[in-house]
Amino acid sequence: MQYQEILKIARRLRRNQTPSEYRLWQVLRAKRLSGIKFLRQHPIIYENNRNDFFFFVPDFYCAKYKLVIELDGKIHEFQKKRDKDRELILRDRDLKVLRIKNEELNDMEKVKRKILDMCK
Protein backbone atom coordinates (compact mmCIF):
# COMPACT_ATOMS: atom_id res chain seq x y z
CA MET A 1 0.00 0.00 0.00
CA GLN A 2 1.23 3.48 -0.78
CA TYR A 3 2.08 5.92 2.04
CA GLN A 4 -0.63 8.43 1.09
CA GLU A 5 -3.24 5.66 1.27
CA ILE A 6 -2.05 4.78 4.77
CA LEU A 7 -2.46 8.40 5.86
CA LYS A 8 -6.02 8.43 4.50
CA ILE A 9 -6.85 5.29 6.48
CA ALA A 10 -5.44 6.80 9.68
CA ARG A 11 -7.41 10.02 9.18
CA ARG A 12 -10.60 8.07 8.57
CA LEU A 13 -10.03 6.06 11.76
CA ARG A 14 -9.51 9.28 13.74
CA ARG A 15 -12.79 10.70 12.43
CA ASN A 16 -14.67 7.47 13.20
CA GLN A 17 -13.35 6.56 16.63
CA THR A 18 -15.31 4.25 18.88
CA PRO A 19 -16.93 5.58 22.06
CA SER A 20 -14.20 3.82 24.09
CA GLU A 21 -11.44 5.39 22.00
CA TYR A 22 -13.04 8.79 22.45
CA ARG A 23 -13.27 8.27 26.20
CA LEU A 24 -9.62 7.33 26.61
CA TRP A 25 -8.51 10.03 24.18
CA GLN A 26 -10.05 12.66 26.48
CA VAL A 27 -7.61 11.46 29.16
CA LEU A 28 -4.54 11.19 26.89
CA ARG A 29 -4.88 14.14 24.51
CA ALA A 30 -2.91 17.37 24.85
CA LYS A 31 -0.43 15.76 27.27
CA ARG A 32 -3.14 15.51 29.95
CA LEU A 33 -1.69 12.35 31.46
CA SER A 34 1.44 13.47 33.33
CA GLY A 35 2.63 15.58 30.41
CA ILE A 36 3.11 12.53 28.16
CA LYS A 37 2.44 13.03 24.46
CA PHE A 38 0.19 10.43 22.86
CA LEU A 39 -0.94 10.17 19.27
CA ARG A 40 -4.12 8.44 18.20
CA GLN A 41 -4.46 6.25 15.15
CA HIS A 42 -0.81 6.87 14.25
CA PRO A 43 0.45 4.51 11.51
CA ILE A 44 3.44 2.37 12.39
CA ILE A 45 5.16 1.10 9.28
CA TYR A 46 6.95 -2.16 9.91
CA GLU A 47 8.13 -3.08 6.44
CA ASN A 48 8.90 -1.22 3.25
CA ASN A 49 9.20 -3.10 0.00
CA ARG A 50 10.15 -0.30 -2.40
CA ASN A 51 7.02 1.89 -2.42
CA ASP A 52 4.79 -0.75 -0.88
CA PHE A 53 4.40 -0.27 2.88
CA PHE A 54 3.13 -2.71 5.51
CA PHE A 55 1.70 -1.08 8.59
CA PHE A 56 -0.49 -1.11 11.68
CA VAL A 57 -2.60 1.71 13.00
CA PRO A 58 -2.78 1.29 16.78
CA ASP A 59 -5.42 3.10 18.80
CA PHE A 60 -2.82 5.17 20.67
CA TYR A 61 0.94 5.56 20.49
CA CYS A 62 3.59 7.26 22.61
CA ALA A 63 6.92 7.61 20.78
CA LYS A 64 8.91 8.66 23.85
CA TYR A 65 8.14 5.43 25.71
CA LYS A 66 7.64 3.29 22.60
CA LEU A 67 4.21 2.36 23.89
CA VAL A 68 1.29 1.13 21.82
CA ILE A 69 -2.12 1.08 23.51
CA GLU A 70 -4.84 -1.06 22.04
CA LEU A 71 -8.43 -0.98 23.25
CA ASP A 72 -10.09 -4.37 22.99
CA GLY A 73 -13.80 -4.53 22.36
CA LYS A 74 -15.89 -7.60 21.62
CA ILE A 75 -14.41 -7.99 18.13
CA HIS A 76 -11.04 -8.91 19.64
CA GLU A 77 -12.54 -12.09 21.10
CA PHE A 78 -12.75 -13.36 17.50
CA GLN A 79 -9.35 -12.21 16.25
CA LYS A 80 -6.95 -13.34 18.97
CA LYS A 81 -4.48 -14.91 16.54
CA ARG A 82 -4.37 -11.74 14.42
CA ASP A 83 -3.83 -9.62 17.55
CA LYS A 84 -1.06 -11.92 18.77
CA ASP A 85 0.74 -11.87 15.40
CA ARG A 86 0.48 -8.09 15.28
CA GLU A 87 1.80 -7.82 18.83
CA LEU A 88 4.84 -9.97 17.95
CA ILE A 89 5.71 -7.69 15.04
CA LEU A 90 5.41 -4.61 17.25
CA ARG A 91 7.52 -6.17 20.02
CA ASP A 92 10.18 -7.09 17.44
CA ARG A 93 10.45 -3.34 16.82
CA ASP A 94 11.07 -2.72 20.52
CA LEU A 95 7.56 -1.41 21.10
CA LYS A 96 5.63 -2.23 24.26
CA VAL A 97 1.99 -3.16 23.80
CA LEU A 98 -0.67 -2.50 26.41
CA ARG A 99 -4.06 -4.06 25.76
CA ILE A 100 -6.99 -2.57 27.64
CA LYS A 101 -10.45 -4.06 27.54
CA ASN A 102 -13.21 -1.54 26.94
CA GLU A 103 -14.83 -2.55 30.25
CA GLU A 104 -11.68 -1.50 32.11
CA LEU A 105 -12.40 2.12 31.19
CA ASN A 106 -15.09 2.07 33.88
CA ASP A 107 -12.21 2.47 36.36
CA MET A 108 -10.27 5.21 34.60
CA GLU A 109 -7.90 5.76 37.54
CA LYS A 110 -6.78 2.14 37.30
CA VAL A 111 -6.31 2.52 33.53
CA LYS A 112 -4.22 5.65 34.05
CA ARG A 113 -1.99 3.78 36.54
CA LYS A 114 -1.54 0.90 34.08
CA ILE A 115 -0.48 3.32 31.35
CA LEU A 116 1.89 5.22 33.63
CA ASP A 117 3.43 1.95 34.84
CA MET A 118 4.19 1.05 31.21
CA CYS A 119 5.86 4.44 30.73
CA LYS A 120 8.53 3.75 33.36
C-alpha positions, -999 to +999 in steps of 0.1 A: +000+000+000+012+035-008+021+059+020-006+084+011-032+057+013-020+048+048-025+084+059-060+084+045-068+053+065-054+068+097-074+100+092-106+081+086-100+061+118-095+093+137-128+107+124-147+075+132-134+066+166-153+042+189-169+056+221-142+038+241-114+054+220-130+088+224-133+083+262-096+073+266-085+100+242-100+127+265-076+115+292-045+112+269-049+141+245-029+174+248-004+158+273-031+155+299-017+124+315+014+135+333+026+156+304+031+125+282+024+130+245+002+104+229-009+102+193-041+084+182-045+063+152-008+069+142+005+045+115+034+024+124+052+011+093+070-022+099+081-031+064+089-012+033+092-031+000+101-003-024+070+019-024+048-007-009+044-003+029+031-027+055+017-011+086-005-011+117-026+017+130-028+013+168-054+031+188-028+052+207+009+056+205+036+073+226+069+076+208+089+087+239+081+054+257+076+033+226+042+024+239+013+011+218-021+011+235-048-011+220-084-010+233-101-044+230-138-045+224-159-076+216-144-080+181-110-089+196-125-121+211-128-134+175-093-122+162-070-133+190-045-149+165-044-117+144-038-096+175-011-119+188+007-119+154+005-081+153+018-078+188+048-100+180+057-077+150+054-046+172+075-062+200+102-071+174+105-033+168+111-027+205+076-014+211+056-022+243+020-032+238-007-025+264-041-041+258-070-026+276-105-041+275-132-015+269-148-025+302-117-015+321-124+021+312-151+021+339-122+025+364-103+052+346-079+058+375-068+021+373-063+025+335-042+056+340-020+038+365-015+009+341-005+033+314+019+052+336+034+020+348+042+010+312+059+044+307+085+038+334 
